[in-house]
Amino acid sequence: MGMNEIQGYASFFMTIFLVIMLYGYIIHLYRSEKKGERDYEKYGNIALDDEITSTPVEDKSASERYKEENK
């Protein structure tokens, strides 16, 4: 088994691993949006509505969100 063959197997398995991780992340986003935990569409509009007078996406501060998540 040469080095090229090992690199080929490593590349194949790394690709499979990354595809599984991508689908897992997509499922996580879908489920958390369905549960109402986050509205990711609001985050997508940040780039379109980028002004100093824009309203925040979330009203809670980072410390409040951290406390709620770790209850």
C-alpha positions, -999 to +999 in steps of 0.1 A: +000+000+000+017+032-012+014+067+000-009+077-028-034+049-019-034+060+018-040+096+007-068+085-015-085+066+014-079+095+038-094+119+013-125+097+008-131+092+045-126+129+053-151+138+026-177+114+040-170+127+075-175+163+064-207+155+045-221+138+076-211+169+097-228+192+072-260+173+072-260+171+110-255+209+112-284+215+087-307+192+107-297+210+139-306+244+124-339+230+110-349+215+144-339+245+165-359+268+142-389+245+143-388+244+181-387+282+181-353+285+198-339+307+171-351+324+140-322+321+116-339+341+089-335+372+111-297+365+112-297+362+074-312+397+071-284+413+091-263+418+059-293+434+041-303+457+070-270+470+083-275+504+097-267+520+130-304+526+136-315+490+129-332+471+157-312+442+173-319+407+162-323+396+198-332+417+227-313+396+253-278+403+262-252+376+258-249+370+295-287+365+298-287+340+269-258+321+285-277+318+318-308+305+301-289+279+280-270+265+311-300+261+334 
